[in-house]
Amino acid sequence: MRYSVYTSPLGKIFVVATDYGICALKWNTDEFVNSYAKLQRVKEILPGLGLSLSSYFGGHKEDFNYPLDLSSLSVFTRKVLCKVKEIPYGETSTYREIATFFEKPDAQRAVGNAIGRNPIPIIIPCHRVVAESGIGGYGQGVGTKLWLLLLERTGVFYQLISVIKRTRQECPWDRIQTHKSLIPYLREECEEVINAIESKKELKEELGDLLLQILMHSEIAENFNILDVCEILINKLKTRHPHIFGTRTANTPEDVRMIWEEVKRNN
């Protein structure tokens, strides 16, 4: 066994590996010293892991596809942690959903205990498992769990905003664009999204191209930015869905449509 030390916004991270793969990740120095300090320290536990961790903490999506050694754990715990490893970046699952996957919907406590034994947090993203009534617990503290969830929810978006800001400042073409000059491109991207839907072609890239137009218009604007746009949209959605965020009741799509029209008239 051997270990490497990496820096992060959460402090030092200690990663331990056997010949078969990563077996532990700790960021509590005392806990690491008590368990693993006599191991051989190496510069890089696995090729590229340091870059992956830096990228992740920089707000980038990372899947951490490195070999893992979970041989010290029970079969059930390994199965649960393998399922947790599949939770996509930026998304969450509940203890009940994982228990239901194993056809044991009443085994939430057993699932929670298995997740609590996770020896490789972040790489096996147990912070993405939440309670139905709230964020749930976390071995490294609820504050750390919330920090990681917020990092994944906002990191990629803020990275995109920073790229748009830089192209606006440094690219000769981007720099001279106006709301009016971008109209043809906005129209074109809307049409391409519609065509992709109607022809059942790849939609993801076309939606990205359309989002680019929205971000560029928000960057060009002098009296608001994309965060202001998001805030207005959030408030609008909450106001127009009082059956979710208020006390109204809607049981059918027609009920929702009527509420929507009523709210628009009153605002």
VMD Tcl script that draws the C-alpha trace (Angstrom):
set ca {
  {0.00 0.00 0.00}
  {1.07 3.58 -0.64}
  {-0.37 7.08 -0.39}
  {-0.22 10.54 -1.95}
  {-1.15 13.95 -0.58}
  {-3.13 16.51 -2.57}
  {-4.26 20.04 -1.76}
  {-7.86 21.18 -2.05}
  {-10.18 23.94 -0.81}
  {-11.13 21.49 1.95}
  {-7.51 21.13 3.07}
  {-5.06 18.30 2.50}
  {-6.45 15.15 0.93}
  {-4.73 11.83 1.56}
  {-5.36 9.09 -1.03}
  {-4.34 5.50 -0.28}
  {-4.06 2.70 -2.84}
  {-3.21 -0.97 -3.00}
  {-1.88 -2.74 -6.07}
  {-5.52 -3.16 -7.13}
  {-6.71 0.42 -6.83}
  {-7.67 3.28 -4.53}
  {-8.87 2.00 -1.17}
  {-9.20 5.15 0.95}
  {-9.47 8.94 0.79}
  {-9.07 11.01 3.94}
  {-8.86 14.73 4.57}
  {-8.60 14.55 8.32}
  {-4.87 14.59 9.08}
  {-5.16 12.97 12.51}
  {-7.34 10.16 11.18}
  {-4.90 9.54 8.35}
  {-1.86 9.55 10.63}
  {-3.48 7.05 13.00}
  {-4.31 4.61 10.18}
  {-1.85 5.03 7.32}
  {1.16 7.16 8.31}
  {3.62 4.24 8.10}
  {2.86 3.64 4.42}
  {5.16 4.69 1.61}
  {4.42 8.18 0.29}
  {4.56 8.62 -3.48}
  {4.20 11.72 -5.62}
  {1.21 10.45 -7.64}
  {-0.85 7.51 -6.45}
  {-2.30 6.95 -9.93}
  {-1.43 8.81 -13.15}
  {-3.65 11.84 -13.62}
  {-5.45 11.69 -10.26}
  {-3.97 14.99 -9.09}
  {-5.16 16.74 -12.23}
  {-8.61 15.17 -11.85}
  {-8.93 16.38 -8.26}
  {-7.76 19.89 -9.19}
  {-10.21 19.96 -12.08}
  {-13.07 18.78 -9.85}
  {-12.41 21.37 -7.18}
  {-12.16 23.96 -9.94}
  {-15.79 23.32 -10.82}
  {-15.29 20.90 -13.71}
  {-17.15 17.64 -14.20}
  {-14.98 14.65 -13.31}
  {-16.05 10.99 -13.33}
  {-12.92 9.69 -11.54}
  {-12.69 6.51 -13.58}
  {-9.82 5.01 -11.62}
  {-9.48 1.44 -10.34}
  {-10.88 0.98 -6.83}
  {-10.17 -1.65 -4.22}
  {-13.25 -2.27 -2.07}
  {-12.28 -5.81 -1.13}
  {-12.31 -5.06 2.61}
  {-16.04 -4.28 2.53}
  {-19.06 -6.62 2.63}
  {-20.74 -7.67 -0.59}
  {-23.83 -5.56 0.15}
  {-21.77 -2.47 0.93}
  {-19.80 -2.88 -2.29}
  {-23.02 -3.17 -4.29}
  {-24.44 -0.02 -2.68}
  {-21.25 1.97 -3.27}
  {-21.07 0.82 -6.89}
  {-24.61 2.16 -7.34}
  {-23.62 5.44 -5.66}
  {-20.68 5.70 -8.08}
  {-23.23 5.82 -10.94}
  {-25.00 8.97 -9.67}
  {-24.18 11.62 -12.31}
  {-22.22 14.76 -11.53}
  {-24.49 17.54 -10.31}
  {-27.40 15.20 -9.53}
  {-28.62 13.52 -6.36}
  {-30.40 10.35 -5.31}
  {-32.19 9.45 -2.08}
  {-31.58 6.58 0.28}
  {-35.03 5.28 -0.61}
  {-34.29 5.34 -4.35}
  {-31.12 3.32 -3.86}
  {-32.89 0.86 -1.57}
  {-35.69 0.50 -4.13}
  {-33.11 -0.23 -6.84}
  {-32.13 -3.29 -4.82}
  {-35.84 -4.16 -4.45}
  {-35.62 -3.40 -0.73}
  {-37.50 -0.10 -0.30}
  {-37.66 -0.55 3.47}
  {-33.89 -1.02 3.76}
  {-33.04 2.69 3.81}
  {-31.21 2.36 7.12}
  {-29.08 -0.49 5.77}
  {-28.31 1.57 2.67}
  {-27.42 4.56 4.83}
  {-25.10 2.43 6.95}
  {-23.40 1.06 3.83}
  {-22.91 4.57 2.45}
  {-21.56 5.66 5.82}
  {-18.80 3.06 5.41}
  {-17.66 4.59 2.13}
  {-13.85 4.75 2.43}
  {-13.38 6.84 -0.73}
  {-15.59 9.96 -0.57}
  {-15.66 12.29 -3.60}
  {-14.40 9.52 -5.89}
  {-17.39 7.46 -4.76}
  {-19.72 10.49 -4.46}
  {-21.73 9.61 -1.37}
  {-22.39 13.35 -0.89}
  {-24.89 13.00 -3.76}
  {-27.13 10.77 -1.64}
  {-29.63 12.86 0.30}
  {-32.59 12.29 2.59}
  {-36.12 12.82 1.32}
  {-36.69 15.41 4.03}
  {-33.40 17.26 3.67}
  {-29.72 17.04 2.91}
  {-29.01 14.08 5.20}
  {-25.82 13.26 7.07}
  {-22.23 13.06 5.90}
  {-19.14 11.59 7.50}
  {-17.11 14.75 6.86}
  {-19.88 17.02 8.13}
  {-23.08 18.41 6.64}
  {-21.33 21.68 5.81}
  {-18.82 19.86 3.62}
  {-21.62 17.91 1.96}
  {-23.49 21.09 1.14}
  {-20.29 22.69 -0.16}
  {-19.67 19.77 -2.53}
  {-23.27 19.78 -3.78}
  {-23.14 23.51 -4.45}
  {-19.79 23.13 -6.21}
  {-21.28 20.59 -8.60}
  {-24.47 22.55 -9.17}
  {-22.79 25.88 -9.90}
  {-19.19 25.15 -10.90}
  {-19.79 24.33 -14.57}
  {-22.20 27.23 -14.99}
  {-19.79 29.79 -13.55}
  {-17.01 28.35 -15.68}
  {-19.19 28.89 -18.75}
  {-19.92 32.47 -17.71}
  {-16.20 33.15 -17.27}
  {-15.49 31.80 -20.76}
  {-18.17 34.06 -22.25}
  {-16.74 37.07 -20.42}
  {-13.26 36.33 -21.73}
  {-14.34 35.87 -25.35}
  {-16.29 39.11 -25.12}
  {-13.17 40.94 -23.97}
  {-10.49 39.26 -26.09}
  {-12.08 37.98 -29.31}
  {-12.27 40.66 -32.07}
  {-15.55 39.22 -33.42}
  {-17.26 38.80 -30.07}
  {-16.16 42.23 -28.93}
  {-18.05 44.13 -31.63}
  {-21.35 42.25 -31.41}
  {-24.56 43.98 -30.33}
  {-28.05 42.77 -29.49}
  {-29.10 43.67 -33.03}
  {-26.15 42.08 -34.81}
  {-26.83 38.76 -33.04}
  {-30.48 38.55 -34.15}
  {-29.72 36.39 -37.24}
  {-27.73 33.94 -35.12}
  {-30.43 33.78 -32.45}
  {-33.04 33.07 -35.10}
  {-30.81 30.45 -36.72}
  {-30.13 28.63 -33.43}
  {-33.85 28.59 -32.56}
  {-34.59 27.00 -35.92}
  {-31.86 24.42 -35.47}
  {-33.24 23.38 -32.08}
  {-36.71 22.99 -33.61}
  {-35.28 21.00 -36.53}
  {-33.38 18.72 -34.17}
  {-36.55 18.00 -32.20}
  {-38.66 17.37 -35.29}
  {-36.04 15.19 -36.97}
  {-35.15 13.41 -33.71}
  {-31.48 14.31 -34.11}
  {-28.94 15.10 -31.40}
  {-30.45 17.91 -29.32}
  {-27.76 18.50 -26.71}
  {-25.35 20.45 -28.92}
  {-28.13 22.55 -30.45}
  {-29.39 23.53 -27.00}
  {-25.84 24.56 -26.13}
  {-25.67 26.78 -29.20}
  {-28.96 28.42 -28.21}
  {-27.77 28.90 -24.65}
  {-24.68 30.63 -26.03}
  {-26.91 33.26 -27.61}
  {-28.69 33.90 -24.31}
  {-25.39 34.22 -22.48}
  {-23.94 36.56 -25.10}
  {-26.98 38.86 -24.96}
  {-26.74 38.88 -21.15}
  {-23.05 39.76 -21.35}
  {-23.66 42.54 -23.86}
  {-26.39 44.10 -21.71}
  {-25.25 47.06 -19.61}
  {-27.94 47.05 -16.91}
  {-28.25 43.33 -16.09}
  {-26.35 40.03 -16.30}
  {-27.20 36.35 -16.61}
  {-27.69 36.01 -12.84}
  {-30.36 38.71 -12.98}
  {-32.02 36.76 -15.81}
  {-31.95 33.60 -13.68}
  {-33.40 35.42 -10.67}
  {-36.29 36.81 -12.72}
  {-36.99 33.35 -14.15}
  {-36.92 31.71 -10.71}
  {-39.38 34.25 -9.33}
  {-41.64 33.87 -12.36}
  {-41.72 30.09 -12.09}
  {-42.51 30.19 -8.38}
  {-45.22 32.83 -8.86}
  {-46.85 30.91 -11.70}
  {-46.77 27.59 -9.85}
  {-48.64 28.37 -6.60}
  {-49.86 24.76 -6.62}
  {-46.22 23.77 -5.92}
  {-44.74 26.76 -4.10}
  {-47.97 28.07 -2.55}
  {-51.37 26.93 -1.29}
  {-53.27 26.46 -4.55}
  {-54.35 23.04 -5.83}
  {-54.02 21.73 -9.37}
  {-54.88 18.16 -10.27}
  {-54.93 18.35 -14.07}
  {-52.98 20.15 -16.81}
  {-56.09 22.27 -17.40}
  {-56.06 23.38 -13.75}
  {-52.42 24.43 -14.20}
  {-53.22 26.35 -17.39}
  {-56.03 28.26 -15.68}
  {-53.79 29.17 -12.72}
  {-51.05 30.27 -15.11}
  {-53.40 32.56 -17.03}
  {-54.84 34.00 -13.81}
  {-51.40 34.78 -12.42}
  {-50.33 36.44 -15.67}
  {-53.43 38.65 -15.64}
  {-52.79 39.72 -12.05}
  {-49.16 40.55 -12.70}
}
mol new
graphics top color blue
foreach p $ca { graphics top sphere $p radius 0.5 }
foreach p [lrange $ca 0 end-1] q [lrange $ca 1 end] { graphics top cylinder $p $q radius 0.2 }
display resetview
